[in-house]
């Protein structure tokens, strides 16, 4: 079996663009992957083109060799663009291997440790601006059986918080906690926005609401800063979505800078590299809670990891999406009581509809995290997809 072509499909999805990869072979087996890299899609497509030059004519089933050689020969190693491109292609190679053998990818990685996985939802807050609006949306969300939800209540704050900004954030968290009750987990996202003293202050202030964790309180560039917050935080700290590969995680593990690790299969290096990160975490008794806010192919790949990683804890998933999400792939999720069942279709268990992808071409989107528009992530007529 040889690779004959690699194509990318950049699909507008309102808040960003999904970037899908498809690898074609002379046996007619096709593999799909995803490397959605918000706001850097053009750079990602270029990086994938370089990988395609290497991979064409080679056996797609030699996944470890290809990963090693592509990573080595990049010379300027690591980083979001290279690792996202490598992740997407690696994901597609696993899809091809699973399909060629007629088994799900998780079966090739040791088989199931979990038949289903608990989820926490992101995006449930679309359009909310006030604490009352967040509370009402949270109330509606848990009526659908959701048992854990995450959001960023900090508006457009960056580095520090004024007393008014902190008060608004705490009112928002209090409103959601009151709306959902004590049996639903809340997870507080910070998007790496604070300096160390502000991160510590926030952690102490939110402790009364018993969050499952505080995510990425400081920027990812200095893991000693993250450890400084964790050392003085009364709530668990989660981090790792903007770390790439085992090498990027080495310092986090050495410092024990986080209580939950959150590698993203679309950025960390793909399926095997993410499984290796999870295995190191398992040896240190650290839960694996993968970052997963992107598109349907990344979700399918992450479910393969949720199946075969014994220290898997909880999976992020988008609560709603553009109404054509169900058109661009044949994604089918079985959701019950806050959990998603892991299927048994060969490969990643998902197929890409190329014609539908082409109906929604690239649209430029800007980062919203520090503009006050963070909740504007969905069209008005949004659709639930699980």
N, C-alpha and C positions, 0 to 999 in steps of 0.2 A: 504493500500500500504506500502511495506517495501523495504528498500535498501538491495540488495543482494550482490553487489560488487562495487568496485571503482577501476578504472584502469587509469594509466597515459600513455601518448604517447609523447615522446620527439622527436621532428622533427627538424633536421638540416635545417636552412634557410639562410646559408652563413655567415651572420654577427653574428648570435647567434643561439639558439635553441628555437623553440616554445615548450611550455609545456602545453599540453591539458589534461583535466581530463574528464572522462566519468563515470557517476553514473548510475548503472543499478537497476531496481526494479522488484519485482515479478509480477507486472502488465504488464511488457513488455515495459513500458515507460522509455526512456533513456534521461538523461540530459547531456549537455556538458558545460564545463567551460575552462578558460585559466588563468594560473598564470605565464606566461613567465617571468622568472627572469634571466636576462642576466648574464652569467658567474657563476651562483650559482645553476644550474639546479639539480645537484645531491642532494644538501641539500633540495631543494624544493620537490623532489620526496619522500625523507625520511619523510618530514613533512606531506605530503599528506597521506602516509601510516599510520601515527599515527592517523590522522583524520578518516581514513577508519575504524580503529579498533573501534572507538567510534560510527560511523554512521551505520554500518551494523546491520540490524535487526530493525532499527527505521523508522518511517514515514518521508519521505523526505519533506513533505509539511509543517512541523513545523519549518520554516526557522529561525524565530527570536529566538526561544528556542535553536536550534542547534548552531546558531552563538554565543549566550550568553554562552552556556555551554562549547563549544570548546575554546572560548577565555578565559573564567574563569579558566578552568582546565589545560590550558597550563602552568599556574603559572608564567613562564618567559614570560611576556606579550609583545605583539607588535613585532616590527622588521620586516625586509624585508621578511625573510623566512616564519615565521609563518603566517604573514598577507597575503602573496601571496598564500600560500596553502589554507588558509581559504577563500580567495577571489575566487579562482578557484572552490572550492567545493560549496560555497554559490551560485555562478553563475549557476552551474549545477542544484542546487535545484530549483531555480527560473524557469529554463528551464523546469524541470519536472512539476512544478505546472502549468505553462502556458499551456503546452501540455495537461495536464490532464483536464483542463477546456476549451481547444480549443481557447485560446485567447493569444495575444502577452503579454509579461511581462509588457510593459508600461501600458496596460489596468488595470493590477492589482495594479499599483502604482498611479492611479488617472486619467489615460487616457491621450490622446495627448494634449500637449500645442503647439507642433510644428509638422507640417506635413513633413518638411524636415529640413536639417541643413546645414549651411555654413561650409566649410572645409578649412583648410590650409594644404598644402602638405609638407611632410618631405621626404628626400631621393631623391629628384629631381636632386641633385647635384652629384650623384654617379660618382666617378672617376675624378671629377674636382680638379685641383691643383692650377691653376693660376686665377687671377681676370678675365681674358678674357674667360677662360673656364667656370667659374661660370656664367658669363654674358650670354654666348651663351646657356648654359643649361637652364638658367632662361627664356631666350627669347623663346626657344622651348616649355618650360612648359606652359607659359601663352597662347601660341597659341592653347592649348588644353582646354582653358576656365578656367584655374585656376586663382583665384582672390586673393590668399594669399599664401605666401611660407616662410618657415622657414629654417634656417641653422646656423651652427656655423662657423664663419670666422676666428677663433683664433688659428688654427693650433694645435701645441702641447704645447702652453703656459700654465703655471700653477702658480698661485698666482700673479705674476707680469707679465707685458708686457714690453719688450724693445721697444725703439722708432721705431726700424725697424719692429718688430712684429705688433705694433699698426698701423703703416703706411700701412703694407700689408693688415691688416684687413679692414682698412678704404677704401683702393683701391678696395677691393673685394665688400664691401657694395655699394660703389659708382657705380661700374660697373653693379651690379645687379639692383640698382635703376634706372640707365639710361636705361638699357635694357628693364625693365618692365613698365616704366613710372609711373606717379603719381597716377594712379587709382588702382594699385595693392598694397595690403598690404604686407610689409615685416616684418618678426618677427625674432629677433636676439637671438640665443641660446648661452648660455655661459657654460652649463654643470657644474655649481657650481665651476668654476675654479679659481676665483679671491679672493684676500683679499679685505677688505673694501675700502681702498683708490684707488685701481686699478678698482674695480667695479664702483666707483663714476666717476673716470676718463673716463672709457669706456662709461658710460651712457651719459656723457656730450659730448663726441666726436661724438657719433652716432646720437645725437639728430637732426642734420642737415638733416638726411635722412628720418626723420619722421617714425620711426618704430612703428608698432602697440604696441609692447612691447619688453622689454629685459627680457629674461627668465633665472632664477636661476643664478644671477651674482656671488653669493658666495655659499660655501658649505651649505648643509641643516642642519648642526649640531647646528648652533647658529642663532636663528631667530632674535635676537637683531642686529646681524651683517647685516642681510637682511634688517631690518628696517633702519639701518644707511645708507645703500645705497639708499633705497627708499626715505628717507627724503631729500636727496640731488640730486635725479635724476630728470632730466627734461623730461624723458620718463617713461611711465607706466612700472611697474615691475610685472612679472608673476612668480609663484613658487608653489610648493606643490607636485610634482611628487614623492618625496622621504619622504613624511609624511604619516603616517599610522593611519587611523581611526579618529574618532571625537576627541579623546584625543590628538593625534598628531597634529591636526589642532587648538586646543584650543589656544595655545600661538600665533600662526600666526594671528588668528582673534583678540585676545586681543591686540596685538601690532599694528594691521592694517599694517602688514609688506609687503603686496602685493596688487596690484590693480586687478589682475586676479588670481583665484585659479585653480590649475591643478591636482586634485586628479586623480589617475589612478585606474580604476575599477579592474584591475588585482592585485593591491597591497594595496589599501586603505581599503579593507575589503569586497569588492564585491559590488553588486548592491544597496542594501538597505543602507549600510554604506556610500557609495558615494552619494546617494540621500540625506541622512541626512546632509552630509558636504555641498552639494549644497544648501540645505534649509537654513542652518545657513548663508551661503554667501549671499543668497537672502535677508535675513532679514537685512543685512548690506550694501545692494546695491553693492555687489561685483559680477562681472560676473563669470560664471562657464565655464571654457574652458578646458575640460578634456584632460589629457595626454593620448595619444593613438597611440604609435608607434609599437605595437606588431603584433599579428597575427589576423586571421579572426574571431575567436570566441570572443576575447576581443573587436574587432571592433563591432561585432553584439551586444554585451552587452552594449557597450557605446552608440550605436544608440538608445537603449531602454531608456537610461537616457536622451539623447538629445531630445527624444520625449516628456518626461513628466516633465522636469525641466523648469519652466518659465524663469529662469535667465540664461539658456543656451546661450552661445555666439558664440563659434566657436569650431570645432572639428579638432584635429590633425589626419592625416591619411597618410599612406605611399603612395608615388606616384607610385612606382614600386616595384616588388618583384621577388622572384625566380619563374621560369616558372611553377612550380608544385603547387603553392598556390591554383590554381583553382581545383586541383585534390584532395587535402587533405580535403576540405570541399565543400559544394554546395553553397558557398557564391555568391550572385548575387546583385550587386550594381547598382542602377539607378542614373547616374550622369548627371547633366545639369547646365551649367552656374555657376560653382563653388559651387554647392550644391548637396547633396545626399538625395534622397527621403527615408523616413523611412517606411519600409514595414509593413505588417499586418499578417505575418505567426505566428502560435502559438509558445509560448515560446520565445526563443531568435531568432528564425527564421533561424537557421542554423544547419546543420548536419555534423558530422565528418565521414570521410571515413577511417576506421581503417586500411584496407589493404594498402592504399596509404601512410598513416602515417608510417607504418612499413618499407616502401621502403627507408626512409630517416632517418636513426637512428642518435643518438647523435654524434656530432663531437665537440671536444673541440675548443673554440674560446677565444681569449684574448681581453681584453679591449683596444680600439684603441684611446681613447680620448686624451691621452697625448703622443702619439707616432708619430704624424704626418700622421697617416693612417686613419683619421676619415672619409674620403669620400670613403674608400674602403669597401662599404657596400653591393654591388650587383655584381652578375656575369656579365661578359661582355655582354652576350646576355640576358639582363634583359627584363622583360615583364611588360607593364602597366596593371593594373587590375581594373581600373574604367574608 
